[in-house]
Amino acid sequence: MAKEIILGIDLGTTNSVVSIIENNNPKVLENPNGKRTTPSVVAFKNNETIIGENAKRQLETNPDSIASIKRLMGSASTIKANQKEYKPEEISAMILSYMKDYAEKKIGSPVKKAVITVPAYFDNAQREATKNAGIIAGLDVVRIINEPTAAALAFGLDKSKDENHRILVFDLGGGTFDVSILEMENGTFEVLSTSGDNHLGGDDWDNKIVEWLIKEINAKYDFNPRNDKMAMARLKEEAERAKIALSESMVANISLPFLAMNANGPINVELELKRSEFEAMTTDLLERTKKPLMDALEQAKLSWNDITEVLLVGGSTRMPIVQELVAKITGKKPNKSINPDEVVSVGAAIQGAILAGDIQDVLLLDVTPLTLGIVVEGDIVAPLIPRNTTIPVTRSQIFSTAADNQTSVSIVVTQGERQMAHDNKFLGRFDLSGIAPAPRGVPQIEVSFSIDVNGITKVTAKDKKTNQEQSITIQNTSALSKEDVEKMVQEAELNREADKKKRREVELTVRAEQIIHQIDKSIESDEAKKLDESQLASIKKEKEEIQKLIEDKNFDELEKKINEFEQKLAQAMEFMKNQQPTPNQDNQDSKDNETN
């Protein structure tokens, strides 16, 4: 019986790669154009779907062409092309399907299974979207793994099992940036930490050149390319060429003949871009890579001396300034023995072979990139699974009700590092009902988070007394129907109103408690002894009324009462102020007394 082949697919922002393990060795499969990397571009023309190199060639001329779709994965965005609306998963599925097709032709037999990589900092929705794209493409996605982890797996496969390595993977791709630190010992690859930026990649460096080109062309040729779609497409392509050239040369010659026409005839652009100019205009982008680097080291609780290898992954790490920065910060010369374009796909293929049983004695322990928790009273997040926890994992915690005789609770799930819920990403919510009525704090509600090997989360809530249970598998928001999306928008709106209402209630309670404290101090003061019984009784009655309104949570009446009290207090202060003689009056009164 033939061995089961599992494809290893690096579904990239700019380019994608597919690999297999053949005779225990990794093999990157070439596409129909004879290249080992396939542009992640889809174009539509004459009812035909074109993918890869041929689609990329049409980016200049065909408005129905789509690139960098990975940046929209996990979002509710749609892309209009070919007179249709497409979800990001559908476009990604077309790229995956194309790769599956040419892989099968190379292998000579059908292939159903795949391991697909994602940036380490992809959140739950983005991972789910990637898995769904694979399913749409007709693949059984047996595992979703992190790109830096895959790279380390590829690097460490041929290393001695007795060696101990602490590997830092600096992964700067076309659209995303990750830093991961892994420990490799006795065939076990354990991810110690991960950090990154999902909105930083080679595309951003390209865009800086595009902006420079627009400015130069405007000044030199009196033409604004922004108003010409075709011209802008050519600028983007030329920007990428210039960036690549500047990794090898100190100057890039930019030639754009017949970019457009004006009254004087064709505009033929000839410009030079120096590497120093390019590096100066992209300083802010380079700066953004520093924090995730330092963050990953801090999270791993290591020093730079503890790192034995630094791997550069992703085509954008070919930029000399990036290599210099990594070497300067880490104090290590980056290892260039691996192909930064192909290593992630190779690592995915190795993971596939491990799952198929073809590679023995290798264990991969990955981590979750962001903290997962639920919202508790006061819009505060109670974290259940901290970031950089090894997966798969299940964690549970006991919570209770916030009000007496509460028979249901809402479980709101968030992802992120902030303490307040509204600052984090909302992942989903569900209600647990059927709780036995009891005083607040008495019911025991066990909330469990389970993250599987793909980094996809399931949340369960269970009332320990009644055994009532509800759960939710966090779904990709872009997979929802239009009605579901509208419902979530309404829920978010309701939450916003509830937050405003709660804030008002907290603020009124604090103001009321301050007044009660103020009254208590007044009653105990020496001045209070001068008051008659009826005045004292009136003040005490005021305090009791405020106290009762707090207990009854009658916030509308409480607000009125507070305003009335503060107005009375202001009037009393004004009266007392008017009763006090000014220094001039004191002097005059003295003089009058002397005269008399």
C-alpha positions in Angstrom: 0.0 0.0 0.0 1.3 3.4 -1.0 2.3 5.8 1.8 -0.1 8.6 2.5 1.2 12.0 1.3 0.4 15.1 3.2 1.1 18.4 1.5 2.9 21.1 3.4 1.6 24.5 2.2 2.9 27.9 3.0 -0.1 30.1 2.1 1.7 33.5 1.9 0.7 37.1 1.4 2.9 37.5 -1.7 3.9 34.0 -2.7 2.8 30.5 -1.7 4.8 27.2 -1.7 3.9 23.6 -1.5 6.3 20.7 -0.4 6.2 17.0 0.4 8.5 14.5 2.1 9.8 12.0 -0.5 12.1 9.2 0.6 12.5 11.0 4.0 13.7 14.1 2.3 11.8 17.4 1.8 11.0 18.3 -1.8 9.6 21.7 -2.9 7.2 21.1 -5.8 7.5 23.3 -8.9 4.4 25.0 -10.4 3.5 24.7 -14.2 5.8 27.7 -14.8 8.7 25.7 -13.4 9.1 27.9 -10.3 9.1 26.8 -6.7 7.1 29.8 -5.5 3.7 30.7 -6.7 2.4 34.3 -6.6 -0.7 34.5 -4.3 -2.6 36.3 -7.0 -6.0 35.4 -8.6 -7.4 37.1 -11.8 -10.6 36.6 -13.7 -10.9 37.1 -17.5 -13.5 35.9 -20.0 -15.1 33.6 -17.3 -11.7 32.0 -16.7 -10.0 31.9 -13.3 -6.2 32.5 -13.6 -3.9 31.9 -10.7 -0.2 32.5 -9.9 2.4 33.8 -12.3 -0.1 34.4 -15.2 -2.4 36.3 -12.8 0.4 38.4 -11.5 1.2 39.5 -15.0 -2.3 40.9 -15.3 -2.1 43.0 -12.1 -1.2 46.0 -14.3 -3.9 45.6 -16.9 -6.8 43.6 -15.4 -9.0 45.3 -12.8 -10.4 41.9 -11.9 -7.2 40.7 -10.3 -6.6 40.2 -6.6 -3.4 40.2 -4.6 -2.4 40.1 -0.9 -5.7 38.5 0.1 -4.1 37.0 3.2 -4.3 40.4 4.9 -8.1 40.2 4.9 -8.3 36.6 6.2 -10.6 36.3 9.2 -12.3 39.6 8.5 -15.8 40.2 7.2 -14.5 42.0 4.2 -15.5 41.0 0.7 -13.7 41.6 -2.6 -15.6 42.6 -5.8 -14.3 41.0 -9.0 -15.7 39.2 -12.0 -19.1 40.9 -11.2 -19.3 39.0 -7.9 -18.5 39.5 -4.2 -15.9 37.1 -2.9 -15.0 36.3 0.7 -11.2 36.1 1.5 -11.5 32.4 2.1 -12.9 31.8 -1.4 -9.9 33.6 -3.0 -7.4 31.8 -0.8 -9.2 28.5 -1.6 -8.6 29.2 -5.4 -4.9 29.5 -4.7 -4.8 26.3 -2.5 -6.8 24.4 -5.2 -4.4 25.5 -7.9 -1.4 24.3 -5.8 -3.2 21.0 -4.9 -3.8 20.4 -8.6 -0.2 20.9 -9.7 1.1 19.0 -6.7 -1.1 16.0 -7.7 0.3 16.2 -11.3 3.9 16.2 -10.0 3.2 13.3 -7.5 1.1 11.3 -10.0 -1.7 10.5 -7.6 -4.6 12.3 -5.8 -3.8 14.1 -2.5 -6.4 14.9 0.0 -4.6 16.0 3.2 -2.5 19.1 4.0 -0.8 21.0 6.8 -1.2 24.7 6.2 0.9 27.4 7.9 -0.2 30.7 9.3 1.6 33.6 11.0 2.2 32.9 14.7 0.2 36.0 15.5 -2.9 35.0 13.5 -5.9 35.1 15.8 -8.6 32.6 16.2 -10.8 33.9 13.3 -7.8 34.1 10.9 -6.8 30.5 11.7 -10.4 29.3 11.2 -10.6 31.2 7.9 -7.4 29.5 6.7 -8.8 26.1 7.7 -12.0 26.9 5.9 -10.1 28.0 2.8 -8.4 24.5 2.7 -11.8 22.8 3.1 -13.3 24.8 0.2 -10.3 23.8 -1.9 -11.1 20.1 -1.3 -8.4 19.5 1.3 -8.6 17.8 4.7 -6.6 20.3 6.8 -5.0 17.9 9.3 -3.1 20.7 11.1 -2.7 24.5 11.1 0.8 25.4 12.4 2.7 28.6 12.9 5.1 29.7 10.2 8.1 30.3 12.5 7.5 27.0 14.1 7.5 25.3 10.7 10.8 27.1 9.9 12.5 25.8 13.0 11.2 22.3 12.3 12.8 22.4 8.9 16.1 23.8 10.3 16.3 21.2 13.1 15.3 18.1 11.2 18.9 17.1 10.3 20.4 18.2 13.6 21.6 15.7 16.2 18.9 14.7 18.7 21.5 15.2 21.4 22.1 18.8 20.6 20.3 21.5 22.5 19.3 24.6 20.4 17.5 27.7 21.4 16.3 29.1 18.1 15.0 32.6 17.4 13.0 32.8 14.2 12.6 36.3 12.6 9.9 35.9 10.0 9.2 39.0 7.9 7.0 38.0 5.0 5.0 39.9 2.4 2.2 40.9 4.7 3.0 39.7 8.3 5.8 39.7 10.8 6.5 37.2 13.6 9.2 36.5 16.1 9.3 33.1 17.8 11.7 31.5 20.2 11.9 27.7 20.3 13.9 25.2 22.3 15.0 22.0 20.5 16.1 19.1 22.6 16.0 15.3 22.2 13.7 15.6 19.2 11.2 17.9 21.0 10.6 21.3 19.5 9.0 23.5 22.2 7.9 27.1 21.4 8.8 29.3 24.3 7.3 32.5 23.1 5.9 34.3 20.1 5.2 37.9 19.2 4.6 39.9 16.1 2.6 42.3 14.0 0.0 41.1 11.6 0.0 44.3 9.6 3.7 44.6 8.8 5.5 43.1 5.8 7.3 43.5 2.5 4.1 45.1 1.0 4.7 48.1 3.4 8.2 48.6 2.1 6.9 48.5 -1.5 4.2 51.1 -0.6 6.9 53.5 0.7 8.6 53.3 -2.7 5.3 53.8 -4.5 4.7 57.0 -2.4 8.2 58.2 -3.3 7.6 57.5 -7.0 4.3 59.4 -7.0 6.1 62.4 -5.4 9.0 62.3 -7.9 6.8 61.8 -11.0 4.5 64.6 -9.9 7.5 67.0 -9.4 9.6 65.9 -12.5 6.9 65.1 -15.0 3.9 67.2 -13.8 1.7 64.0 -13.7 -0.2 62.6 -10.7 -0.3 58.8 -11.2 -2.9 58.4 -8.4 -5.6 59.3 -10.9 -4.6 56.5 -13.3 -5.3 52.9 -12.2 -3.0 51.4 -14.9 -0.1 53.7 -13.9 -0.5 52.9 -10.2 -0.5 49.1 -11.0 2.8 49.6 -12.9 4.2 51.7 -10.0 3.5 48.9 -7.5 5.2 46.3 -9.7 8.2 48.5 -10.3 8.4 49.3 -6.5 8.8 45.6 -5.7 11.4 45.2 -8.5 13.4 48.2 -7.0 13.2 46.8 -3.5 14.6 43.4 -4.6 17.3 45.1 -6.7 18.4 47.2 -3.6 19.1 44.1 -1.7 21.9 43.4 -4.1 22.9 46.9 -5.5 23.4 50.3 -4.0 21.2 52.0 -6.6 18.1 50.8 -8.4 17.3 52.2 -11.9 13.6 52.7 -12.3 12.4 52.7 -15.9 8.7 53.2 -16.7 8.4 53.9 -20.5 5.0 55.2 -21.7 3.6 55.4 -18.1 0.9 57.7 -19.4 0.1 60.4 -22.0 -0.2 64.1 -21.5 -0.5 67.1 -23.9 3.2 66.8 -24.7 3.0 63.1 -25.6 4.0 60.0 -23.7 5.5 60.2 -20.2 8.7 58.1 -20.0 9.8 57.9 -16.4 13.5 57.4 -15.7 14.6 57.6 -12.0 17.3 56.4 -9.6 16.7 55.2 -6.0 19.7 54.8 -3.8 19.7 52.2 -1.1 20.4 54.9 1.5 17.3 56.8 0.4 15.2 53.6 0.6 16.5 52.8 4.0 15.8 56.4 5.3 12.2 56.4 4.0 11.5 53.0 5.7 13.1 53.7 9.1 9.7 53.7 10.8 8.9 50.2 9.4 12.2 48.8 10.6 11.6 50.3 14.1 8.3 48.4 14.3 10.3 45.1 14.2 12.2 45.9 17.4 9.4 45.6 20.0 8.3 42.1 19.0 11.9 41.0 19.1 12.4 42.3 22.6 8.9 41.1 23.7 9.6 37.5 22.5 12.9 37.4 24.5 11.2 38.8 27.6 8.3 36.3 27.3 10.7 33.4 27.0 12.6 34.6 30.1 15.9 34.4 28.3 18.9 36.6 27.5 20.5 37.0 24.0 23.4 34.9 25.2 20.9 32.0 25.6 20.0 32.1 21.9 22.1 29.7 19.8 20.7 30.2 16.3 18.9 33.1 14.6 16.9 32.1 11.5 15.7 34.6 8.9 12.5 33.6 7.3 10.4 35.4 4.5 11.7 37.1 1.4 11.7 40.5 3.1 14.6 39.4 5.4 16.9 39.6 2.3 17.0 43.4 2.8 20.5 44.2 4.2 19.2 46.7 6.7 16.9 44.0 8.2 19.8 41.6 8.6 22.0 44.3 10.1 19.3 45.2 12.7 18.7 41.5 13.7 22.5 41.0 14.1 22.9 44.2 16.1 20.0 43.5 18.5 20.7 39.8 19.0 24.5 39.9 18.9 24.3 36.8 16.6 25.1 36.5 12.9 21.8 35.2 11.3 22.0 31.7 9.9 21.6 31.8 6.1 21.7 28.1 5.4 18.0 27.9 4.8 16.0 29.3 1.9 13.8 32.0 3.4 11.1 31.6 0.7 10.8 27.8 1.0 11.6 26.8 4.6 8.1 27.3 6.0 6.5 25.0 3.4 9.2 22.4 4.0 8.5 22.6 7.8 4.8 22.1 7.1 5.6 19.0 5.0 7.8 17.7 7.9 4.8 18.2 10.3 2.6 16.3 7.8 5.1 13.4 7.7 5.2 13.3 11.5 1.4 13.1 11.6 1.5 10.3 8.9 4.0 8.4 11.0 6.8 8.7 8.4 9.1 10.7 10.7 9.5 9.3 14.2 10.7 10.7 17.5 9.9 14.3 16.7 7.4 16.2 18.9 6.2 19.7 18.3 4.9 21.8 21.2 3.4 25.1 19.9 1.9 28.0 21.9 -1.1 30.3 21.7 -0.1 33.8 20.6 -2.7 35.9 22.5 -4.4 35.7 25.9 -7.9 34.3 26.0 -10.4 35.3 28.7 -14.0 36.2 29.6 -15.5 39.5 30.5 -16.5 39.9 34.2 -18.3 42.8 36.0 -17.0 46.2 35.2 -15.9 45.4 31.7 -12.8 43.7 33.1 -11.2 40.6 31.4 -10.5 37.5 33.5 -7.7 35.8 31.7 -8.0 32.0 31.5 -5.2 31.1 29.1 -2.2 33.5 29.0 -0.4 34.1 25.8 2.5 31.7 25.0 0.8 28.8 26.8 1.7 25.5 25.2 -1.1 24.0 23.1 -3.2 21.9 23.0 -4.5 23.1 26.4 -7.6 23.1 28.6 -8.0 25.5 31.5 -11.0 26.0 33.9 -12.0 28.5 36.4 -15.0 29.0 38.8 -17.1 32.1 38.4 -20.4 33.1 40.0 -23.4 35.4 39.5 -23.3 39.2 40.0 -26.9 39.6 41.2 -29.3 37.7 43.6 -31.5 35.0 42.0 -29.8 35.3 38.7 -30.9 32.3 36.5 -28.7 33.0 33.4 -25.3 34.5 32.7 -23.7 35.8 29.5 -20.2 34.4 28.7 -18.3 37.0 26.5 -15.0 35.7 25.1 -12.1 38.0 24.3 -8.6 37.7 22.9 -5.8 40.2 23.7 -3.5 41.6 26.3 -5.4 44.6 27.6 -7.2 44.5 31.0 -10.4 46.2 29.8 -12.6 44.1 27.5 -13.4 46.8 25.0 -9.7 47.2 24.2 -9.4 43.5 23.1 -10.8 41.5 20.2 -14.4 40.2 20.8 -14.4 36.6 19.8 -18.0 35.5 20.7 -20.6 35.2 23.3 -23.2 32.7 24.5 -25.8 32.4 27.4 -25.9 29.8 30.1 -29.4 29.6 31.4 -31.2 27.3 33.9 -29.1 28.4 36.9 -30.9 27.6 40.2 -31.9 31.0 41.9 -29.6 31.8 44.8 -27.9 34.9 46.4 -25.2 36.5 44.3 -21.8 34.8 44.6 -23.4 31.4 45.6 -23.8 29.6 42.2 -20.7 27.9 40.9 -20.2 28.3 37.2 -17.2 26.5 35.7 -15.9 28.1 32.6 -13.4 26.0 30.5 -11.3 27.0 27.5 -9.9 24.4 25.2 -7.4 25.2 22.4 -6.8 22.4 20.0 -3.6 21.7 18.0 -4.7 24.2 15.3 -5.0 27.0 17.8 -8.8 27.0 17.5 -10.8 27.6 20.7 -13.8 26.0 22.3 -15.4 27.6 25.4 -17.8 25.7 27.8 -19.8 27.0 30.8 -21.4 24.6 33.3 -23.5 25.3 36.4 -22.0 22.8 38.9 -25.3 22.4 40.8 -27.8 21.8 37.9 -25.2 20.5 35.4 -26.7 22.8 32.8 -24.0 23.3 30.1 -23.5 25.5 27.0 -20.5 25.8 24.7 -19.3 27.7 21.7 -16.6 27.0 19.2 -15.2 30.4 18.2 -16.0 30.8 14.5 -14.5 33.0 11.9 -16.6 36.1 11.6 -16.3 36.2 7.8 -18.0 32.8 7.6 -21.2 34.2 9.0 -24.2 34.9 6.9 -25.4 38.5 6.3 -28.1 38.0 9.0 -25.5 36.7 11.5 -23.3 39.7 10.9 -26.2 42.1 11.3 -27.1 40.3 14.6 -23.5 40.7 15.8 -23.6 44.4 15.0 -26.8 44.8 16.9 -25.3 42.9 19.9 -22.2 45.1 19.8 -24.5 48.2 19.8 -26.5 46.8 22.7 -23.2 46.2 24.6 -22.1 49.8 23.9 -25.4 51.0 25.4 -25.1 48.7 28.3 -21.5 49.9 28.9 -22.7 53.6 28.9 -25.6 52.7 31.3 -23.3 50.8 33.6 -20.7 53.6 33.7 -23.5 56.1 34.6 -24.7 53.8 37.4 -21.1 53.5 38.8 -20.5 57.2 38.6 -23.8 58.0 40.3 -23.2 55.5 43.1 -19.7 57.0 43.8 -21.1 60.5 43.9 -23.9 59.4 46.2 -21.5 57.6 48.6 -19.3 60.7 48.7 -22.4 62.7 49.8 -23.2 60.2 52.5 -19.6 60.4 53.7 -19.9 64.2 53.7 -23.2 64.1 55.7 -21.7 61.7 58.3 -18.7 64.0 58.8 -21.0 67.1 59.1 -23.2 65.3 61.7 -20.1 64.5 63.8 -18.6 68.0 63.5 -18.8 70.8 66.2 -21.0 72.9 63.9 -23.7 70.2 64.0 -24.0 70.8 67.8 -25.4 74.2 67.0 -28.3 72.7 65.0 -31.7 72.1 66.5 -33.4 68.7 66.5 -35.5 69.4 63.4 -32.5 70.5 61.3 -30.5 67.4 62.4 -33.5 65.1 61.6 -33.8 66.7 58.1 -30.1 66.0 57.3 -30.4 62.4 58.6 -33.5 61.9 56.5 -31.7 63.2 53.4 -28.9 60.7 54.0 -31.4 57.8 54.5 -33.2 58.7 51.2 -30.0 58.6 49.3 -28.9 55.3 50.9 -32.3 53.8 50.0 -32.1 54.9 46.3 -28.6 53.3 46.1 -29.9 50.0 47.6 -33.0 50.1 45.2 -30.7 50.9 42.2 -33.2 53.6 41.3 -30.6 55.6 39.4 -32.9 58.1 37.7 -34.3 59.2 41.1 -30.8 59.0 42.6 -29.5 61.4 40.0 -32.3 63.9 40.7 -31.6 63.6 44.5 -27.8 64.1 44.0 -28.4 67.2 41.8 -30.9 68.7 44.4 -28.5 68.1 47.3 -25.5 69.6 45.4 -27.7 72.6 44.5 -28.7 73.1 48.2 -25.1 72.7 49.2 -24.0 75.4 46.7 -26.8 77.7 47.9 -25.8 77.2 51.6 -22.1 77.8 50.7 -23.1 81.0 49.0 -25.2 82.1 51.9 -22.4 81.5 54.4 -20.0 83.4 52.1 -22.3 86.4 52.1 -22.6 86.2 55.9 -18.9 86.6 56.4 -17.7 90.2 56.6 -14.9 91.3 54.3 -11.7 92.6 55.9 -12.7 96.2 54.9 -16.0 95.8 56.6 -14.2 94.6 59.8 -11.9 97.6 59.8 -14.9 100.0 59.2 -16.9 98.4 62.0 -13.9 98.9 64.4 -13.5 102.5 63.4 -17.3 103.0 63.9 -17.0 101.4 67.3 -14.1 103.7 68.3 -16.0 106.8 67.2 -19.0 105.8 69.2 
